[in-house]
Structure formats: C-alpha cells, structure tokens
Amino acid sequence: MKERNQIEAQLHPSHYHVLHKLPPGDSPYVRAKHVQLVDKDPEGAIVLFWKAINAGDRVDSALKDMAVVMKQQDRAEEAIEAIKSFRDRCSKQAQESLDNVLIDLYKKCGRIEEQIQLLKQKLRMIYQGEAFNGKPTKTARSHGKKFQVTVKQETSRILGNLGWAYMQQENYLAAEVVYRKAQIIDPDANKACNLCQCLIKQARYIEARSVLEEVIQGKLPGSGDPKSRNRVKELLQELESEQLISIASTAIGLNAEDTFLAEGLEQLMSQWTSYRSRRLPIFEEISSFRDQLAC
C-alpha cells in the first residue's frame, strides 16, 4: 500500500485522475468523487455532493451520484426527496437518467405504485419519440464499460420492469400482458421465466410449461446463464407441485378450505421424503383488468 501511494504521488495530475476514474480539475464535485472512489468514504462523499449541488458545480452528475451513494447506504427515501427537490436545477438531458435512478429507488423502498407510474411515463415518452432526447440510441455504462442501447432494447427493459412491479402487486394478468409485449420486442430468458411464473399463478400450467420450454431448449438469449438454469429448475418444481395439487383437488371435488388442507398435507409428505420446493397459492382470484397499461 505504501509503495502504491509513493507511485501515485509521482504521477502527473492528469494521470492520477485517469487512474482513479476521476473527472479533471479541482472543484466541489471532483472532491466528492475523490472521497467516494479513492477514500471510500460514502458518508463524507454525500456531504461533499450536497456542497457541489449548492455551489452549482456539475449538478446533473452530483445529484445522480449522491442518490446512488445514498441508496447504497440504505438512505433511499432521502435520495428520492433529494431528486424531487433539486431535479429542476438539472439540465433537460439529465432528466431521463434521473428517472432511471428514481425507479430503482422506488423499487428499493417498496413504493411500487410510484414505480409503475414512472415506468408508464417513460413508455409514453418512447411512444411520443421523446426518449433518448429524440435519438435512436444512447450510450449506457455497466461495470465501467460503455455500450449502445437502442430504443427497442430500452422499451423491452422498461416493460420487463413494469411486469415485475405488477407481480409485486399480485396483478398477474397485467404482468402477463406486459411480459408478452416485452418478449415480442426483445425476448430473453429472464423475462420468459417471469412470464412462466405469471401463468403458474393463474393456474395455466400448459402455457407456462410451453414458455419454459423455450428457455430449456436454449432458444432465448441468456438461456445458458447459470441463474437462468437455476430459475428453470425452480419453476419446473413449482409446475409439477401445482399440477399435482390441481389434479387431486379436481378429482375429489374439494372446496377452497379442503384444498388448503390438502396442500398442507402434501407439503408435510414432501418434508418426510426430503423433497423441497417453494409452495405457491393454489388458486389466484384475478380482479378484472381495466386497461391500466399505458402500452
């Protein structure tokens, strides 16, 4: 560590900034980034990001970076209020990325309805040609690498997030509609698994298995990912379990209460045989779907 510090001390200032991925210059925002990335002091960085915002120094980046650090420090509610209070100081070009941060913050806080409304707003912007500031692609960054994202990919991503939010509300019919649209636009294994779960929740087991088969056969991007393979195994277990319960309940004409008891007995027997799987509700009462999608 001492040798590294000596080497860094000999570096030209511009080289030092490149090494630590810091913006050039010396300003409140640059100092905040130094404390965040070099000193590894998130709380100290938050204080300095506030100073940068109040000083009008790179407010777009300072507000977004501060919100991200706040989320990491379990201060997501504060981050939401900060963005709402200061986004009017940011440029028009920064609004879209601030919305993306807000969506993650709403998800972190369990504020699902607000997340849904913001996702619908982003979809409306895409349909009206206002996304990406009117450009067909935008530059995104992940794990320090830059890559291009198309409007088509962004639409599918937003629909996937909207489907997840509906699932948290147990609105599986709405989630199904959204996931199907997302798969038409830009299919992948993760959204297919989520669609499968929506169908299982609605006791539509044949359709669910058909969707899952596309992942099993490797027809969708991401099918070979270890997480996808593990998810497929879990969903297959759920399918088999739910189908067994459904068949048994139909055969002997059980009412809702008896079905619940049968499920409990089946679960107990599974424990005796060391067979484990996550149990899902037997029946889902789906409320009428009132054209609540903006897509």
C-alpha positions in Angstrom: 0.0 0.0 0.0 2.9 2.4 0.9 4.6 1.7 -2.4 1.4 2.4 -4.3 0.9 5.7 -2.5 4.5 6.7 -3.5 3.9 5.8 -7.1 0.6 7.8 -7.1 2.4 10.8 -5.6 4.8 10.8 -8.6 2.0 10.7 -11.2 1.1 13.8 -13.2 -2.3 15.1 -12.0 -4.0 14.1 -15.3 -2.6 10.6 -14.9 -3.8 10.4 -11.3 -7.4 11.3 -12.4 -7.3 8.7 -15.1 -6.1 6.0 -12.7 -8.9 6.6 -10.3 -11.5 7.4 -13.0 -11.9 11.0 -11.6 -13.1 13.9 -13.6 -10.3 16.5 -14.3 -9.8 19.7 -12.3 -10.4 20.6 -8.6 -13.9 21.5 -7.6 -16.6 20.5 -5.1 -17.8 17.7 -7.4 -14.3 16.4 -8.1 -13.5 16.4 -4.4 -16.7 14.5 -3.7 -15.8 11.9 -6.3 -12.3 11.6 -4.8 -13.8 10.9 -1.3 -16.2 8.4 -2.9 -13.8 6.5 -5.1 -10.4 6.9 -3.5 -11.1 7.4 0.2 -14.0 5.0 0.1 -16.0 7.3 2.5 -19.6 7.3 1.3 -21.0 9.4 4.1 -18.2 12.0 3.5 -18.9 11.9 -0.2 -22.6 12.6 0.4 -21.8 15.8 2.3 -19.5 16.9 -0.5 -22.1 16.1 -3.2 -24.5 18.4 -1.3 -21.9 21.1 -1.4 -21.4 20.6 -5.1 -25.2 20.9 -5.7 -25.5 24.0 -3.7 -22.5 25.5 -5.4 -24.0 24.7 -8.8 -21.0 22.5 -9.7 -21.9 19.7 -12.2 -25.3 19.5 -10.6 -26.5 16.8 -13.1 -23.8 14.4 -12.0 -23.7 15.4 -8.4 -27.3 14.8 -7.8 -27.4 11.4 -9.5 -24.2 10.2 -7.9 -25.3 11.4 -4.5 -28.6 9.5 -4.9 -26.8 6.3 -5.9 -24.5 6.5 -2.8 -27.5 7.2 -0.6 -29.2 4.1 -1.9 -26.1 2.1 -1.1 -26.2 3.5 2.4 -29.8 2.5 2.9 -30.9 6.1 2.7 -33.2 5.6 -0.4 -36.1 7.7 1.0 -33.7 10.6 1.4 -32.4 10.1 -2.1 -35.9 10.2 -3.5 -36.7 13.5 -1.8 -33.3 15.0 -2.9 -34.0 14.2 -6.6 -37.6 15.6 -6.4 -36.3 18.8 -4.7 -33.3 19.5 -6.9 -34.0 18.0 -10.3 -35.3 21.3 -11.6 -31.7 22.6 -11.3 -30.6 19.9 -13.7 -30.5 20.0 -17.5 -33.1 18.5 -19.8 -30.6 15.9 -20.9 -30.2 14.7 -17.3 -33.9 14.1 -16.6 -34.1 10.7 -18.2 -31.2 9.3 -16.2 -32.7 10.8 -13.0 -35.9 8.9 -13.7 -33.9 5.7 -14.0 -32.4 6.3 -10.6 -35.8 7.2 -9.2 -37.2 3.9 -10.5 -34.5 1.9 -8.7 -35.1 3.9 -5.5 -38.9 3.3 -5.6 -38.1 -0.4 -6.0 -35.7 -0.3 -3.1 -38.3 1.4 -0.9 -41.2 -0.8 -1.9 -43.1 2.2 -3.4 -44.5 0.1 -6.2 -47.3 2.3 -7.4 -45.0 5.2 -7.9 -42.6 3.0 -9.7 -45.4 1.8 -12.0 -46.5 5.4 -12.8 -42.9 6.4 -13.7 -42.4 3.4 -15.9 -45.6 4.2 -17.7 -44.4 7.8 -18.1 -41.2 6.5 -19.7 -43.2 4.3 -22.1 -45.3 7.3 -23.1 -42.1 9.2 -23.8 -40.9 6.4 -26.1 -44.1 6.3 -28.0 -44.1 10.0 -28.5 -40.5 9.9 -29.7 -39.1 11.9 -26.7 -36.8 9.1 -25.3 -33.1 9.4 -25.6 -33.6 13.1 -26.4 -35.0 12.1 -29.8 -32.0 9.9 -30.8 -32.4 6.2 -31.9 -29.7 5.1 -29.4 -28.0 6.2 -26.2 -24.7 5.4 -24.5 -25.0 3.4 -21.3 -22.4 2.2 -18.8 -22.2 -1.0 -16.9 -19.3 -2.1 -14.7 -17.2 0.7 -16.2 -17.8 -0.3 -19.8 -19.8 1.8 -22.3 -22.2 0.3 -24.8 -25.0 1.4 -27.1 -28.7 0.8 -26.2 -31.4 1.0 -28.8 -34.9 2.4 -28.3 -36.2 -1.2 -28.9 -34.0 -2.6 -26.1 -35.0 0.2 -23.8 -38.7 -0.4 -24.4 -38.3 -4.1 -23.6 -36.3 -3.3 -20.5 -38.9 -0.9 -19.2 -41.7 -3.4 -19.9 -39.8 -6.0 -18.0 -39.5 -3.7 -15.0 -43.2 -2.9 -15.3 -44.1 -6.6 -15.4 -42.0 -7.1 -12.2 -43.8 -4.3 -10.5 -47.2 -5.7 -11.3 -46.1 -9.1 -10.0 -45.3 -7.4 -6.6 -48.9 -6.2 -6.6 -50.0 -9.8 -7.4 -51.7 -8.4 -10.6 -50.5 -11.4 -12.6 -52.8 -10.8 -15.6 -51.4 -7.3 -16.1 -47.9 -8.6 -15.6 -48.5 -11.3 -18.2 -49.7 -8.8 -20.8 -46.6 -6.7 -20.3 -44.2 -9.6 -20.4 -45.7 -10.9 -23.6 -45.2 -7.4 -25.2 -41.6 -7.3 -23.9 -40.9 -10.7 -25.4 -42.2 -9.7 -28.8 -39.9 -6.7 -28.8 -36.7 -8.2 -27.4 -37.0 -11.7 -25.9 -34.7 -13.1 -23.3 -34.7 -16.0 -20.8 -35.2 -13.9 -17.7 -38.5 -12.3 -18.9 -39.6 -15.8 -20.2 -39.2 -17.2 -16.6 -41.2 -14.3 -15.2 -43.9 -14.8 -17.8 -44.0 -18.5 -16.8 -44.5 -17.6 -13.2 -47.4 -15.3 -14.1 -49.0 -18.2 -15.9 -48.4 -20.6 -13.0 -50.1 -18.1 -10.7 -53.1 -18.1 -12.9 -53.2 -22.0 -13.0 -52.4 -22.0 -16.7 -49.9 -24.8 -16.5 -49.7 -26.0 -20.1 -49.0 -22.4 -21.3 -46.4 -22.0 -18.5 -44.5 -25.1 -19.5 -44.6 -24.1 -23.2 -42.9 -20.8 -22.3 -40.4 -22.5 -20.1 -39.5 -25.0 -22.9 -38.1 -22.1 -25.0 -35.5 -21.5 -22.2 -34.8 -25.2 -21.7 -34.1 -25.7 -25.4 -31.8 -22.6 -25.4 -33.9 -20.7 -27.9 -33.7 -17.4 -26.0 -30.7 -15.1 -25.2 -29.5 -15.8 -21.7 -30.8 -19.4 -21.6 -27.4 -20.8 -20.8 -26.8 -18.4 -17.9 -26.4 -20.3 -14.5 -29.0 -18.1 -12.9 -31.5 -18.9 -15.7 -30.8 -22.6 -15.4 -31.4 -22.5 -11.6 -34.6 -20.5 -12.2 -35.8 -23.1 -14.7 -35.3 -25.9 -12.1 -37.3 -23.9 -9.5 -40.1 -23.2 -11.9 -40.3 -26.8 -13.1 -40.6 -27.9 -9.4 -43.4 -25.4 -8.9 -45.2 -26.5 -12.0 -45.1 -30.2 -11.0 -46.3 -29.4 -7.5 -49.1 -27.1 -8.6 -50.3 -29.5 -11.2 -50.4 -32.4 -8.7 -52.5 -30.3 -6.3 -54.8 -29.1 -9.1 -55.4 -32.7 -10.3 -56.0 -34.0 -6.8 -58.4 -31.2 -6.0 -60.4 -31.6 -9.2 -60.6 -35.3 -8.9 -62.2 -35.3 -5.4 -64.1 -32.1 -5.7 -62.5 -30.2 -2.7 -63.7 -26.8 -1.7 -61.3 -24.0 -1.0 -60.8 -24.9 2.6 -60.3 -28.6 1.9 -57.8 -27.7 -0.9 -55.8 -25.6 1.6 -55.7 -28.6 3.9 -54.7 -30.9 1.1 -51.9 -28.6 0.2 -50.6 -28.6 3.8 -50.7 -32.4 3.9 -48.9 -32.7 0.6 -46.2 -30.3 1.9 -45.8 -32.3 5.0 -45.4 -35.5 3.0 -42.8 -33.7 0.9 -40.8 -32.9 4.0 -40.9 -36.6 5.0 -39.4 -37.5 1.7 -36.8 -34.7 1.8 -38.4 -33.1 -1.2 -38.3 -29.4 -1.0 -40.0 -26.8 -3.2 -41.5 -23.4 -2.8 -45.2 -23.6 -2.5 -47.4 -21.3 -4.4 -51.1 -20.4 -3.8 -53.4 -22.9 -5.4 -55.9 -20.5 -6.7 -55.5 -16.9 -7.7 -58.5 -14.7 -7.7 -57.7 -12.3 -10.5 -59.6 -9.0 -10.5 -60.9 -7.6 -13.8 -58.2 -6.0 -15.8 -59.2 -2.4 -16.6 -56.9 -1.2 -19.3 -54.5 0.1 -16.8 -51.5 -0.2 -19.1 -50.1 2.8 -21.0 -48.8 0.4 -23.6 
